[in-house]
């Protein structure tokens, strides 16, 4: 490419991240920095997403901390969510819960859905119950329509919810 800028670098980072090439994402990020371009919040979201999906948790934690410490960028909700996702995918639930507690805003349904999915994979039913309860409090319609999810490909959540004792019509 003859002319590069932060947007073109972010497109490259995003392509690597979306295709599961964590090492390619990190390599391109380093090239971006060495080329003199300052990363923005989108750059870091690409990095954290790649780290989450490729189980590069330590790298993700480093870049998450570098956002504020080195690049003076305050992590947004989506950065926290990507980092919590990375920790949960790796079974590091205590660290994930600690990070959720440190967030400067309330967790949203995207974060709790991510936690719930990792709880299913790692069979962490105690945290699954908490995540499901949070989701039900945010989205009350889930209590009434949870069986529909089972019939539309979201059986993951129904199995977890049943295992943790949340039944149709439950308020927790």
N, CA and C atoms as an extended XYZ file, in Angstrom:
516
Properties=species:S:1:pos:R:3:atomname:S:1:resname:S:1:resid:I:1 pbc="F F F"
N         0.850       -1.172        0.000 N   UNK     1
C         0.000        0.000        0.000 CA  UNK     1
C         0.899        1.239        0.000 C   UNK     1
N         0.614        2.141       -0.902 N   UNK     2
C         1.482        3.307       -1.059 CA  UNK     2
C         1.304        4.323        0.064 C   UNK     2
N         0.081        4.486        0.561 N   UNK     3
C        -0.157        5.480        1.599 CA  UNK     3
C        -0.834        4.824        2.793 C   UNK     3
N        -0.179        4.907        3.934 N   UNK     4
C        -0.716        4.289        5.143 CA  UNK     4
C        -1.073        5.363        6.157 C   UNK     4
N        -2.047        5.025        6.991 N   UNK     5
C        -2.432        5.865        8.111 CA  UNK     5
C        -3.012        4.943        9.185 C   UNK     5
N        -3.485        5.490       10.272 N   UNK     6
C        -4.008        4.669       11.366 CA  UNK     6
C        -5.196        3.822       10.900 C   UNK     6
N        -6.023        4.375       10.040 N   UNK     7
C        -7.187        3.636        9.558 CA  UNK     7
C        -6.759        2.409        8.758 C   UNK     7
N        -5.784        2.556        7.879 N   UNK     8
C        -5.345        1.402        7.087 CA  UNK     8
C        -4.649        0.373        7.979 C   UNK     8
N        -3.864        0.836        8.949 N   UNK     9
C        -3.244       -0.101        9.894 CA  UNK     9
C        -4.314       -0.843       10.686 C   UNK     9
N        -5.349       -0.138       11.131 N   UNK    10
C        -6.426       -0.776       11.886 CA  UNK    10
C        -7.170       -1.801       11.034 C   UNK    10
N        -7.339       -1.511        9.755 N   UNK    11
C        -7.982       -2.480        8.859 CA  UNK    11
C        -7.151       -3.761        8.790 C   UNK    11
N        -5.841       -3.604        8.705 N   UNK    12
C        -4.948       -4.760        8.669 CA  UNK    12
C        -5.009       -5.527        9.992 C   UNK    12
N        -4.944       -4.809       11.101 N   UNK    13
C        -5.026       -5.451       12.414 CA  UNK    13
C        -6.340       -6.211       12.573 C   UNK    13
N        -7.418       -5.577       12.152 N   UNK    14
C        -8.732       -6.199       12.245 CA  UNK    14
C        -8.824       -7.460       11.395 C   UNK    14
N        -8.274       -7.417       10.199 N   UNK    15
C        -8.302       -8.593        9.317 CA  UNK    15
C        -7.559       -9.763        9.950 C   UNK    15
N        -6.386       -9.504       10.480 N   UNK    16
C        -5.634      -10.567       11.158 CA  UNK    16
C        -6.422      -11.092       12.360 C   UNK    16
N        -6.951      -10.183       13.163 N   UNK    17
C        -7.677      -10.581       14.378 CA  UNK    17
C        -8.909      -11.407       14.036 C   UNK    17
N        -9.680      -10.957       13.042 N   UNK    18
C       -10.910      -11.663       12.673 CA  UNK    18
C       -10.637      -13.029       12.059 C   UNK    18
N        -9.452      -13.208       11.538 N   UNK    19
C        -9.101      -14.496       10.938 CA  UNK    19
C        -8.281      -15.376       11.877 C   UNK    19
N        -8.228      -14.994       13.139 N   UNK    20
C        -7.592      -15.827       14.150 CA  UNK    20
C        -6.082      -15.865       14.106 C   UNK    20
N        -5.482      -14.857       13.498 N   UNK    21
C        -4.028      -14.808       13.430 CA  UNK    21
C        -3.513      -13.814       14.468 C   UNK    21
N        -3.411      -14.292       15.700 N   UNK    22
C        -2.974      -13.430       16.789 CA  UNK    22
C        -1.557      -12.938       16.605 C   UNK    22
N        -0.672      -13.822       16.186 N   UNK    23
C         0.730      -13.435       15.986 CA  UNK    23
C         0.839      -12.390       14.869 C   UNK    23
N         0.065      -12.557       13.796 N   UNK    24
C         0.055      -11.578       12.707 CA  UNK    24
C        -0.456      -10.227       13.172 C   UNK    24
N        -1.467      -10.250       14.047 N   UNK    25
C        -2.004       -9.008       14.602 CA  UNK    25
C        -0.940       -8.295       15.426 C   UNK    25
N        -0.273       -9.034       16.298 N   UNK    26
C         0.755       -8.435       17.153 CA  UNK    26
C         1.952       -7.944       16.337 C   UNK    26
N         2.340       -8.723       15.333 N   UNK    27
C         3.456       -8.321       14.468 CA  UNK    27
C         3.122       -7.026       13.723 C   UNK    27
N         1.900       -6.942       13.191 N   UNK    28
C         1.494       -5.743       12.452 CA  UNK    28
C         1.388       -4.535       13.372 C   UNK    28
N         0.950       -4.769       14.606 N   UNK    29
C         0.873       -3.676       15.574 CA  UNK    29
C         2.272       -3.106       15.822 C   UNK    29
N         3.232       -3.991       16.006 N   UNK    30
C         4.614       -3.537       16.220 CA  UNK    30
C         5.135       -2.777       15.002 C   UNK    30
N         4.814       -3.260       13.801 N   UNK    31
C         5.223       -2.561       12.567 CA  UNK    31
C         4.592       -1.175       12.504 C   UNK    31
N         3.334       -1.100       12.919 N   UNK    32
C         2.624        0.184       12.935 CA  UNK    32
C         3.358        1.180       13.831 C   UNK    32
N         3.722        0.739       15.018 N   UNK    33
C         4.427        1.599       15.969 CA  UNK    33
C         5.785        2.014       15.400 C   UNK    33
N         6.521        1.027       14.869 N   UNK    34
C         7.849        1.316       14.310 CA  UNK    34
C         7.773        2.254       13.108 C   UNK    34
N         6.631        2.259       12.419 N   UNK    35
C         6.436        3.157       11.277 CA  UNK    35
C         6.058        4.567       11.708 C   UNK    35
N         5.901        4.762       13.017 N   UNK    36
C         5.628        6.098       13.522 CA  UNK    36
C         4.166        6.433       13.721 C   UNK    36
N         3.281        5.452       13.608 N   UNK    37
C         1.859        5.719       13.784 CA  UNK    37
C         1.446        5.430       15.219 C   UNK    37
N         0.620        6.307       15.753 N   UNK    38
C         0.134        6.190       17.117 CA  UNK    38
C        -1.155        5.363       17.109 C   UNK    38
N        -1.208        4.262       17.869 N   UNK    39
C        -2.442        3.457       17.898 CA  UNK    39
C        -3.574        4.216       18.573 C   UNK    39
N        -4.794        3.880       18.187 N   UNK    40
C        -5.966        4.476       18.811 CA  UNK    40
C        -6.778        3.369       19.486 C   UNK    40
N        -7.954        3.701       19.959 N   UNK    41
C        -8.760        2.706       20.681 CA  UNK    41
C        -9.154        1.530       19.787 C   UNK    41
N        -9.342        1.777       18.501 N   UNK    42
C        -9.669        0.696       17.567 CA  UNK    42
C        -8.478       -0.255       17.436 C   UNK    42
N        -7.285        0.280       17.363 N   UNK    43
C        -6.076       -0.549       17.290 CA  UNK    43
C        -6.026       -1.507       18.470 C   UNK    43
N        -6.285       -0.971       19.657 N   UNK    44
C        -6.215       -1.799       20.853 CA  UNK    44
C        -7.361       -2.801       20.921 C   UNK    44
N        -8.515       -2.438       20.409 N   UNK    45
C        -9.616       -3.405       20.388 CA  UNK    45
C        -9.253       -4.584       19.485 C   UNK    45
N        -8.626       -4.311       18.360 N   UNK    46
C        -8.176       -5.389       17.468 CA  UNK    46
C        -7.164       -6.283       18.177 C   UNK    46
N        -6.209       -5.675       18.860 N   UNK    47
C        -5.182       -6.426       19.586 CA  UNK    47
C        -5.818       -7.296       20.661 C   UNK    47
N        -6.682       -6.719       21.463 N   UNK    48
C        -7.285       -7.463       22.569 CA  UNK    48
C        -8.200       -8.572       22.069 C   UNK    48
N        -8.911       -8.322       20.978 N   UNK    49
C        -9.755       -9.358       20.391 CA  UNK    49
C        -8.908      -10.522       19.892 C   UNK    49
N        -7.823      -10.208       19.213 N   UNK    50
C        -6.922      -11.254       18.726 CA  UNK    50
C        -6.346      -12.050       19.895 C   UNK    50
N        -5.929      -11.355       20.924 N   UNK    51
C        -5.365      -12.035       22.093 CA  UNK    51
C        -6.409      -12.938       22.749 C   UNK    51
N        -7.639      -12.477       22.815 N   UNK    52
C        -8.707      -13.275       23.406 CA  UNK    52
C        -8.952      -14.542       22.597 C   UNK    52
N        -9.103      -14.390       21.305 N   UNK    53
C        -9.463      -15.523       20.449 CA  UNK    53
C        -8.311      -16.492       20.223 C   UNK    53
N        -7.096      -16.034       20.430 N   UNK    54
C        -5.915      -16.888       20.205 CA  UNK    54
C        -5.248      -17.315       21.511 C   UNK    54
N        -5.918      -17.050       22.624 N   UNK    55
C        -5.414      -17.435       23.949 CA  UNK    55
C        -4.036      -16.849       24.263 C   UNK    55
N        -3.855      -15.628       23.869 N   UNK    56
C        -2.618      -14.894       24.171 CA  UNK    56
C        -2.906      -13.951       25.342 C   UNK    56
N        -3.237      -14.543       26.478 N   UNK    57
C        -3.732      -13.774       27.616 CA  UNK    57
C        -2.678      -12.831       28.177 C   UNK    57
N        -1.466      -13.319       28.364 N   UNK    58
C        -0.416      -12.459       28.931 CA  UNK    58
C        -0.133      -11.272       28.018 C   UNK    58
N        -0.100      -11.526       26.722 N   UNK    59
C         0.097      -10.431       25.767 CA  UNK    59
C        -1.060       -9.440       25.853 C   UNK    59
N        -2.288       -9.988       25.961 N   UNK    60
C        -3.464       -9.131       26.075 CA  UNK    60
C        -3.400       -8.247       27.303 C   UNK    60
N        -3.012       -8.827       28.430 N   UNK    61
C        -2.888       -8.039       29.656 CA  UNK    61
C        -1.846       -6.934       29.509 C   UNK    61
N        -0.738       -7.255       28.852 N   UNK    62
C         0.304       -6.252       28.629 CA  UNK    62
C        -0.243       -5.085       27.802 C   UNK    62
N        -0.894       -5.392       26.690 N   UNK    63
C        -1.419       -4.320       25.833 CA  UNK    63
C        -2.548       -3.561       26.517 C   UNK    63
N        -3.374       -4.266       27.279 N   UNK    64
C        -4.449       -3.596       28.014 CA  UNK    64
C        -3.857       -2.569       28.979 C   UNK    64
N        -2.820       -2.976       29.706 N   UNK    65
C        -2.167       -2.056       30.643 CA  UNK    65
C        -1.406       -0.939       29.923 C   UNK    65
N        -0.827       -1.260       28.759 N   UNK    66
C        -0.106       -0.248       27.973 CA  UNK    66
C        -1.028        0.833       27.420 C   UNK    66
N        -2.291        0.500       27.212 N   UNK    67
C        -3.228        1.500       26.681 CA  UNK    67
C        -3.158        2.784       27.489 C   UNK    67
N        -3.357        2.651       28.790 N   UNK    68
C        -3.359        3.834       29.661 CA  UNK    68
C        -1.947        4.236       30.049 C   UNK    68
N        -1.121        3.246       30.386 N   UNK    69
C         0.211        3.534       30.907 CA  UNK    69
C         1.165        4.129       29.893 C   UNK    69
N         1.165        3.608       28.681 N   UNK    70
C         2.113        4.044       27.657 CA  UNK    70
C         1.467        5.005       26.657 C   UNK    70
N         0.259        4.668       26.210 N   UNK    71
C        -0.376        5.426       25.117 CA  UNK    71
C        -1.418        6.439       25.588 C   UNK    71
N        -1.638        6.495       26.901 N   UNK    72
C        -2.551        7.482       27.499 CA  UNK    72
C        -3.967        7.404       26.922 C   UNK    72
N        -4.413        6.187       26.645 N   UNK    73
C        -5.771        5.962       26.167 CA  UNK    73
C        -6.559        5.240       27.254 C   UNK    73
N        -7.677        5.793       27.657 N   UNK    74
C        -8.507        5.146       28.670 CA  UNK    74
C        -9.268        3.991       28.030 C   UNK    74
N        -9.139        2.788       28.598 N   UNK    75
C        -9.895        1.657       28.043 CA  UNK    75
C       -11.400        1.915       28.132 C   UNK    75
N       -12.088        1.562       27.070 N   UNK    76
C       -13.548        1.692       27.012 CA  UNK    76
C       -14.177        0.355       27.379 C   UNK    76
N       -15.476        0.357       27.441 N   UNK    77
C       -16.235       -0.851       27.789 CA  UNK    77
C       -15.823       -2.045       26.928 C   UNK    77
N       -15.651       -1.809       25.622 N   UNK    78
C       -15.324       -2.917       24.723 CA  UNK    78
C       -13.923       -3.480       24.980 C   UNK    78
N       -13.015       -2.643       25.462 N   UNK    79
C       -11.675       -3.126       25.801 CA  UNK    79
C       -11.722       -4.014       27.041 C   UNK    79
N       -12.479       -3.569       28.036 N   UNK    80
C       -12.658       -4.392       29.234 CA  UNK    80
C       -13.333       -5.718       28.872 C   UNK    80
N       -14.350       -5.651       28.036 N   UNK    81
C       -15.068       -6.870       27.653 CA  UNK    81
C       -14.142       -7.846       26.946 C   UNK    81
N       -13.310       -7.356       26.039 N   UNK    82
C       -12.369       -8.232       25.332 CA  UNK    82
C       -11.373       -8.849       26.308 C   UNK    82
N       -10.923       -8.082       27.288 N   UNK    83
C        -9.956       -8.605       28.250 CA  UNK    83
C       -10.602       -9.608       29.187 C   UNK    83
N       -11.820       -9.332       29.640 N   UNK    84
C       -12.554      -10.290       30.474 CA  UNK    84
C       -12.784      -11.574       29.678 C   UNK    84
N       -13.130      -11.435       28.412 N   UNK    85
C       -13.333      -12.603       27.555 CA  UNK    85
C       -12.048      -13.435       27.466 C   UNK    85
N       -10.915      -12.769       27.284 N   UNK    86
C        -9.633      -13.480       27.193 CA  UNK    86
C        -9.343      -14.250       28.480 C   UNK    86
N        -9.565      -13.605       29.603 N   UNK    87
C        -9.316      -14.262       30.888 CA  UNK    87
C       -10.255      -15.444       31.094 C   UNK    87
N       -11.536      -15.251       30.789 N   UNK    88
C       -12.510      -16.336       30.970 CA  UNK    88
C       -12.254      -17.501       30.019 C   UNK    88
N       -11.930      -17.214       28.782 N   UNK    89
C       -11.637      -18.293       27.831 CA  UNK    89
C       -10.483      -19.160       28.313 C   UNK    89
N        -9.580      -18.567       29.071 N   UNK    90
C        -8.429      -19.293       29.598 CA  UNK    90
C        -8.694      -19.885       30.980 C   UNK    90
N        -9.905      -19.724       31.475 N   UNK    91
C       -10.258      -20.287       32.773 CA  UNK    91
C        -9.774      -19.469       33.953 C   UNK    91
N        -9.368      -18.247       33.704 N   UNK    92
C        -8.845      -17.371       34.764 CA  UNK    92
C        -9.979      -16.495       35.310 C   UNK    92
N       -10.960      -17.173       35.907 N   UNK    93
C       -12.193      -16.513       36.318 CA  UNK    93
C       -12.002      -15.535       37.473 C   UNK    93
N       -11.110      -15.852       38.398 N   UNK    94
C       -10.877      -14.928       39.522 CA  UNK    94
C       -10.350      -13.589       39.016 C   UNK    94
N        -9.400      -13.646       38.083 N   UNK    95
C        -8.857      -12.411       37.513 CA  UNK    95
C        -9.925      -11.662       36.714 C   UNK    95
N       -10.763      -12.412       36.017 N   UNK    96
C       -11.832      -11.788       35.231 CA  UNK    96
C       -12.816      -11.068       36.149 C   UNK    96
N       -13.204      -11.732       37.237 N   UNK    97
C       -14.135      -11.101       38.178 CA  UNK    97
C       -13.517       -9.853       38.809 C   UNK    97
N       -12.243       -9.919       39.106 N   UNK    98
C       -11.551       -8.761       39.672 CA  UNK    98
C       -11.563       -7.595       38.681 C   UNK    98
N       -11.303       -7.894       37.411 N   UNK    99
C       -11.307       -6.848       36.386 CA  UNK    99
C       -12.707       -6.257       36.215 C   UNK    99
N       -13.726       -7.104       36.254 N   UNK   100
C       -15.104       -6.609       36.165 CA  UNK   100
C       -15.385       -5.651       37.321 C   UNK   100
N       -14.896       -5.986       38.498 N   UNK   101
C       -15.085       -5.124       39.667 CA  UNK   101
C       -14.348       -3.796       39.571 C   UNK   101
N       -13.295       -3.748       38.762 N   UNK   102
C       -12.509       -2.520       38.601 CA  UNK   102
C       -13.008       -1.638       37.458 C   UNK   102
N       -13.957       -2.132       36.673 N   UNK   103
C       -14.440       -1.351       35.531 CA  UNK   103
C       -15.110       -0.063       36.013 C   UNK   103
N       -14.889        1.027       35.304 N   UNK   104
C       -15.502        2.295       35.711 CA  UNK   104
C       -16.955        2.434       35.244 C   UNK   104
N       -17.557        1.343       34.814 N   UNK   105
C       -18.952        1.334       34.389 CA  UNK   105
C       -19.522       -0.052       34.647 C   UNK   105
N       -20.828       -0.147       34.550 N   UNK   106
C       -21.502       -1.416       34.805 CA  UNK   106
C       -21.301       -2.369       33.625 C   UNK   106
N       -21.101       -3.650       33.900 N   UNK   107
C       -20.991       -4.627       32.809 CA  UNK   107
C       -22.305       -4.698       32.030 C   UNK   107
N       -22.200       -4.975       30.744 N   UNK   108
C       -23.395       -5.066       29.909 CA  UNK   108
C       -23.666       -6.522       29.537 C   UNK   108
N       -24.708       -6.729       28.748 N   UNK   109
C       -25.098       -8.093       28.383 CA  UNK   109
C       -24.048       -8.784       27.513 C   UNK   109
N       -23.273       -8.031       26.763 N   UNK   110
C       -22.215       -8.636       25.945 CA  UNK   110
C       -21.167       -9.269       26.854 C   UNK   110
N       -20.763       -8.545       27.875 N   UNK   111
C       -19.776       -9.078       28.812 CA  UNK   111
C       -20.313      -10.313       29.521 C   UNK   111
N       -21.537      -10.242       30.061 N   UNK   112
C       -22.077      -11.378       30.811 CA  UNK   112
C       -22.324      -12.584       29.914 C   UNK   112
N       -22.697      -12.357       28.656 N   UNK   113
C       -22.875      -13.475       27.725 CA  UNK   113
C       -21.539      -14.152       27.459 C   UNK   113
N       -20.495      -13.370       27.322 N   UNK   114
C       -19.154      -13.908       27.124 CA  UNK   114
C       -18.728      -14.737       28.326 C   UNK   114
N       -18.952      -14.206       29.518 N   UNK   115
C       -18.615      -14.928       30.748 CA  UNK   115
C       -19.399      -16.234       30.810 C   UNK   115
N       -20.684      -16.165       30.514 N   UNK   116
C       -21.540      -17.349       30.564 CA  UNK   116
C       -21.049      -18.434       29.614 C   UNK   116
N       -20.655      -18.042       28.422 N   UNK   117
C       -20.170      -19.023       27.461 CA  UNK   117
C       -18.896      -19.701       27.961 C   UNK   117
N       -17.976      -18.934       28.519 N   UNK   118
C       -16.752      -19.524       29.058 CA  UNK   118
C       -17.041      -20.410       30.264 C   UNK   118
N       -18.026      -20.030       31.058 N   UNK   119
C       -18.416      -20.866       32.197 CA  UNK   119
C       -18.906      -22.234       31.723 C   UNK   119
N       -19.610      -22.253       30.609 N   UNK   120
C       -20.074      -23.524       30.052 CA  UNK   120
C       -18.880      -24.381       29.656 C   UNK   120
N       -17.925      -23.778       28.974 N   UNK   121
C       -16.756      -24.510       28.493 CA  UNK   121
C       -15.949      -25.075       29.660 C   UNK   121
N       -15.754      -24.262       30.690 N   UNK   122
C       -14.903      -24.653       31.826 CA  UNK   122
C       -15.699      -25.226       33.001 C   UNK   122
N       -17.020      -25.354       32.812 N   UNK   123
C       -17.900      -25.911       33.835 CA  UNK   123
C       -17.823      -25.154       35.177 C   UNK   123
N       -17.800      -23.844       35.076 N   UNK   124
C       -17.795      -22.995       36.271 CA  UNK   124
C       -19.246      -22.581       36.532 C   UNK   124
N       -19.981      -23.463       37.211 N   UNK   125
C       -21.410      -23.239       37.373 CA  UNK   125
C       -21.736      -22.151       38.386 C   UNK   125
N       -20.850      -21.904       39.328 N   UNK   126
C       -21.113      -20.831       40.300 CA  UNK   126
C       -21.114      -19.471       39.604 C   UNK   126
N       -20.101      -19.224       38.793 N   UNK   127
C       -20.056      -17.953       38.070 CA  UNK   127
C       -21.121      -17.910       36.978 C   UNK   127
N       -21.437      -19.063       36.399 N   UNK   128
C       -22.501      -19.110       35.378 CA  UNK   128
C       -23.821      -18.644       35.977 C   UNK   128
N       -24.086      -19.073       37.200 N   UNK   129
C       -25.330      -18.661       37.864 CA  UNK   129
C       -25.355      -17.138       38.039 C   UNK   129
N       -24.222      -16.568       38.447 N   UNK   130
C       -24.133      -15.118       38.625 CA  UNK   130
C       -24.334      -14.409       37.281 C   UNK   130
N       -23.635      -14.887       36.239 N   UNK   131
C       -23.744      -14.260       34.913 CA  UNK   131
C       -25.172      -14.354       34.384 C   UNK   131
N       -25.786      -15.534       34.535 N   UNK   132
C       -27.163      -15.702       34.067 CA  UNK   132
C       -28.110      -14.793       34.834 C   UNK   132
N       -27.898      -14.685       36.135 N   UNK   133
C       -28.729      -13.788       36.938 CA  UNK   133
C       -28.597      -12.343       36.484 C   UNK   133
N       -27.358      -11.930       36.193 N   UNK   134
C       -27.133      -10.571       35.692 CA  UNK   134
C       -27.836      -10.361       34.350 C   UNK   134
N       -27.722      -11.355       33.476 N   UNK   135
C       -28.387      -11.255       32.172 CA  UNK   135
C       -29.897      -11.162       32.330 C   UNK   135
N       -30.458      -11.995       33.200 N   UNK   136
C       -31.900      -11.977       33.414 CA  UNK   136
C       -32.357      -10.639       33.987 C   UNK   136
N       -31.542      -10.041       34.843 N   UNK   137
C       -31.899       -8.730       35.395 CA  UNK   137
C       -31.831       -7.636       34.343 C   UNK   137
N       -30.908       -7.773       33.391 N   UNK   138
C       -30.776       -6.776       32.322 CA  UNK   138
C       -31.828       -6.959       31.250 C   UNK   138
N       -32.105       -8.203       30.964 N   UNK   139
C       -33.021       -8.534       29.878 CA  UNK   139
C       -34.131       -9.434       30.429 C   UNK   139
N       -35.137       -8.835       31.085 N   UNK   140
C       -36.183       -9.649       31.707 CA  UNK   140
C       -36.900      -10.582       30.731 C   UNK   140
N       -36.921      -10.235       29.457 N   UNK   141
C       -37.597      -11.091       28.492 CA  UNK   141
C       -36.928      -12.452       28.380 C   UNK   141
N       -35.659      -12.566       28.798 N   UNK   142
C       -34.988      -13.864       28.757 CA  UNK   142
C       -35.683      -14.876       29.654 C   UNK   142
N       -36.232      -14.415       30.770 N   UNK   143
C       -36.916      -15.322       31.691 CA  UNK   143
C       -38.102      -15.975       31.000 C   UNK   143
N       -38.782      -15.217       30.153 N   UNK   144
C       -39.986      -15.729       29.513 CA  UNK   144
C       -39.680      -16.506       28.244 C   UNK   144
N       -38.605      -16.161       27.578 N   UNK   145
C       -38.346      -16.742       26.263 CA  UNK   145
C       -37.128      -17.643       26.220 C   UNK   145
N       -36.610      -18.053       27.370 N   UNK   146
C       -35.364      -18.811       27.351 CA  UNK   146
C       -35.487      -20.108       26.591 C   UNK   146
N       -36.658      -20.706       26.566 N   UNK   147
C       -36.841      -21.971       25.842 CA  UNK   147
C       -36.691      -21.764       24.332 C   UNK   147
N       -37.009      -20.582       23.837 N   UNK   148
C       -36.853      -20.293       22.409 CA  UNK   148
C       -35.392      -20.412       22.012 C   UNK   148
N       -34.495      -19.975       22.891 N   UNK   149
C       -33.073      -20.079       22.589 CA  UNK   149
C       -32.664      -21.520       22.329 C   UNK   149
N       -33.249      -22.416       23.105 N   UNK   150
C       -32.927      -23.829       22.941 CA  UNK   150
C       -33.293      -24.293       21.529 C   UNK   150
N       -34.371      -23.757       21.005 N   UNK   151
C       -34.857      -24.183       19.694 CA  UNK   151
C       -34.251      -23.399       18.534 C   UNK   151
N       -33.426      -22.410       18.833 N   UNK   152
C       -32.843      -21.609       17.758 CA  UNK   152
C       -31.328      -21.602       17.789 C   UNK   152
N       -30.736      -22.649       18.346 N   UNK   153
C       -29.286      -22.756       18.310 CA  UNK   153
C       -28.571      -22.212       19.527 C   UNK   153
N       -29.294      -21.772       20.532 N   UNK   154
C       -28.660      -21.242       21.724 CA  UNK   154
C       -28.771      -22.230       22.882 C   UNK   154
N       -28.706      -23.504       22.558 N   UNK   155
C       -28.817      -24.542       23.579 CA  UNK   155
C       -27.711      -24.427       24.620 C   UNK   155
N       -26.596      -23.848       24.247 N   UNK   156
C       -25.476      -23.652       25.180 CA  UNK   156
C       -25.984      -23.042       26.476 C   UNK   156
N       -26.706      -21.961       26.357 N   UNK   157
C       -27.146      -21.226       27.518 CA  UNK   157
C       -28.194      -22.004       28.302 C   UNK   157
N       -29.056      -22.693       27.617 N   UNK   158
C       -30.081      -23.479       28.306 CA  UNK   158
C       -29.457      -24.581       29.135 C   UNK   158
N       -28.454      -25.249       28.595 N   UNK   159
C       -27.780      -26.310       29.341 CA  UNK   159
C       -27.123      -25.737       30.582 C   UNK   159
N       -26.406      -24.635       30.419 N   UNK   160
C       -25.755      -24.011       31.571 CA  UNK   160
C       -26.797      -23.566       32.584 C   UNK   160
N       -27.850      -22.933       32.119 N   UNK   161
C       -28.874      -22.431       33.028 CA  UNK   161
C       -29.535      -23.576       33.780 C   UNK   161
N       -29.801      -24.685       33.114 N   UNK   162
C       -30.390      -25.840       33.794 CA  UNK   162
C       -29.421      -26.392       34.833 C   UNK   162
N       -28.136      -26.491       34.487 N   UNK   163
C       -27.138      -27.043       35.408 CA  UNK   163
C       -26.998      -26.190       36.656 C   UNK   163
N       -27.179      -24.896       36.532 N   UNK   164
C       -27.022      -24.033       37.701 CA  UNK   164
C       -28.361      -23.809       38.409 C   UNK   164
N       -29.393      -24.478       37.940 N   UNK   165
C       -30.666      -24.433       38.646 CA  UNK   165
C       -31.590      -23.312       38.253 C   UNK   165
N       -31.351      -22.700       37.112 N   UNK   166
C       -32.255      -21.654       36.657 CA  UNK   166
C       -33.221      -22.293       35.663 C   UNK   166
N       -34.462      -22.311       36.030 N   UNK   167
C       -35.472      -22.952       35.211 CA  UNK   167
C       -36.376      -21.918       34.557 C   UNK   167
N       -37.154      -22.354       33.617 N   UNK   168
C       -38.100      -21.485       32.932 CA  UNK   168
C       -38.974      -20.773       33.962 C   UNK   168
N       -39.063      -19.463       33.841 N   UNK   169
C       -39.870      -18.668       34.734 CA  UNK   169
C       -39.172      -18.229       36.008 C   UNK   169
N       -37.936      -18.679       36.191 N   UNK   170
C       -37.168      -18.312       37.379 CA  UNK   170
C       -36.850      -16.828       37.368 C   UNK   170
N       -36.756      -16.241       38.539 N   UNK   171
C       -36.425      -14.812       38.612 CA  UNK   171
C       -34.983      -14.572       38.988 C   UNK   171
N       -34.173      -15.618       39.174 N   UNK   172
C       -32.746      -15.401       39.440 CA  UNK   172
C       -31.901      -15.710       38.264 C   UNK   172
